[in-house]
C-alpha cells in the first residue's frame, strides 16, 4: 500500500535501508520498553548512516530532503520502533526547520551544519511544568540574564526527549530586558547543565524524556540563536509532521501484527483461520480504510508544503493531519487488539506496547483542542468576510 507514495529512487533507497535496519530495531523494542532505556544502538545506526544530516541543504553538506521525504522515512522507522522514531524525529524536525526558515545567520548555520555532519543531535527544550505546552503561549519560567557580556541561564525543562543522546539543547528562556523569549544553544557539557531522570510513564518509555536542569549555565552572547516575541506554535512549520508520521508507523505495525495473527490463528471451534470470520474481516477492512485515509492526507499535505507556490495558502492543514492521524492510530490499534483478543494484553505481545505508545500522540503538539479551535475560528473569519 505504501509503494504508491514512493516517487524517487532516493526515497526507494532510503526506505529499503531503513526497513532492513528496522528489522534489527524491532528486536530491541520490547527490552527498550521494559527497561525504559534509550535505544542508543538504533540512534547510533541512524547517525552512522548519515540519516541525521539529511535535512541539511546540499550547500551545507546534506541532502536537502523535504517534508514528503521525512514523512516517508519517519513512518518507516516508527513502524519498527516507536521510541526511535519519535526521538530522532525531533532532531530531524528541529534541524529541517532551522535551515528551511533560516532562523539563524549564515555563520551559525554553517557552524551547526558541521556539528550535525559530525554526529551532533539536537532538540528544543521548551516544556515546563508551570507553563504546560509552550504552543499555548505560556512564558518560560527559565530565565536568561546578561552578566558581563555573557548570559546566565537558570531553570528546569520537562519532556526533554532524547536527553541521554543530545549534543545540544536549543533552550527557551525569558529575557526580561528584551521582553522576549530567547533560544540558547547549550552544549551537553556546559557547566551547570544536568539531566534529572524523571521519565516514569507508560508511553514512549524509551525516549527517556527527562528533565533538563539549568543551574546558572553561562554562555557567550553568540549562543543566543533566536529571539521570539510570541509563541512559535503560531507559525506554519511542516517539519512537525514527523509527529503524526510516527503514530502512523505504529498504527501500521499494529495492523500488520493483527493481520498475521488472523491468518495463523485457528481455534478448534472453526474450520480454517479467524481471517475467514466476517467480524474479523470487518475490523481488518476498517483498519485498512483508516490507514489509507490517513496516508493520503499526510502525504498530500506534505507534498503541498514542499511546493513553495502552495505553501503560503496553508492554514490549519498541519494541525488537522496531526489530529486525524493520532486519533485514527489509537482506533486502529484498538481494532487490532480486538482481533487478537485477550492475548493482546500479554506483556510479551507488542500490541499492548503499541496501545500505550499511540496514546502519547495526544500530548504532542498541537493539542486536539487547539486544532479544532483554530479550524472553527478560520471558518468564522472567512464566513464573516
Residue, then its C-alpha position, 0 to 999 in steps of 0.5 A: x500500500x505504501x509503494x504508491x507514495x514512493x516517487x524517487x529512487x532516493x526515497x526507494x533507497x532510503x526506505x529499503x535501508x531503513x526497513x532492513x535496519x528496522x528489522x534489527x530495531x524491532x528486536x530491541x523494542x520490547x527490552x527498550x520498553x521494559x527497561x525504559x532505556x534509550x535505544x542508543x544502538x538504533x540512534x547510533x545506526x541512524x547517525x552512522x548512516x548519515x540519516x541525521x544530516x539529511x535535512x541539511x541543504x546540499x550547500x551545507x553538506x546534506x541532502x536537502x530532503x523535504x517534508x514528503x521525504x521525512x514523512x516517508x522515512x519517519x513512518x518507516x522507522x516508527x513502524x519498527x520502533x516507536x521510541x526511535x522514531x519519535x526521538x530522532x524525529x525531533x532532531x530531524x524536525x528541529x534541524x529541517x526547520x532551522x535551515x528551511x526558515x533560516x532562523x539563524x545567520x549564515x555563520x551559525x548555520x554553517x557552524x551547526x551544519x558541521x556539528x550535525x555532519x559530525x554526529x551532533x543531535x539536537x532538540x528544543x527544550x521548551x516544556x515546563x511544568x508551570x507553563x504546560x505546552x509552550x504552543x499555548x503561549x505560556x512564558x518560560x519560567x527559565x530565565x536568561x540574564x546578561x552578566x558581563x557580556x555573557x548570559x546566565x541561564x537558570x531553570x528546569x525543562x520537562x519532556x526533554x526527549x532524547x536527553x541521554x543522546x543530545x549534543x545540544x539543547x536549543x533552550x527557551x528562556x525569558x529575557x526580561x530586558x528584551x521582553x522576549x523569549x530567547x533560544x540558547x544553544x547549550x552544549x551537553x557539557x556546559x557547566x551547570x547543565x544536568x539531566x534529572x531522570x524523571x521519565x516514569x510513564x507508560x508511553x514512549x518509555x524509551x525516549x527517556x524524556x527527562x528533565x533538563x536542569x539549568x543551574x546558572x549555565x553561562x554562555x557567550x552572547x553568540x549562543x543566543x540563536x533566536x529571539x521570539x516575541x510570541x509563541x512559535x506554535x503560531x507559525x506554519x512549520x511542516x517539519x512537525x509532521x514527523x509527529x503524526x508520521x510516527x503514530x502512523x508507523x505504529x498504527x501500521x505495525x499494529x495492523x500488520x501484527x493483527x493481520x498475521x495473527x488472523x491468518x495463523x490463528x485457528x481455534x478448534x471451534x472453526x474450520x480454517x483461520x479467524x481471517x475467514x470470520x466476517x467480524x474479523x474481516x470487518x475490523x481488518x477492512x476498517x483498519x485498512x480504510x483508516x490507514x489509507x485515509x490517513x496516508x493520503x492526507x499526510x502525504x498530500x499535505x506534505x507534498x503541498x508544503x514542499x511546493x513553495x507556490x502552495x505553501x503560503x495558502x496553508x492554514x490549519x492543514x498541519x494541525x488537522x493531519x496531526x489530529x486525524x492521524x493520532x486519533x485514527x492510530x489509537x482506533x486502529x490499534x484498538x481494532x487490532x487488539x480486538x482481533x487478537x483478543x485477550x492475548x493482546x494484553x500479554x506483556x510479551x505481545x507488542x500490541x499492548x506496547x503499541x496501545x500505550x505508545x499511540x496514546x502519547x500522540x495526544x500530548x504532542x503538539x498541537x493539542x486536539x483542542x487547539x486544532x479544532x479551535x483554530x479550524x472553527x475560528x478560520x471558518x468564522x473569519x472567512x464566513x464573516x468576510 
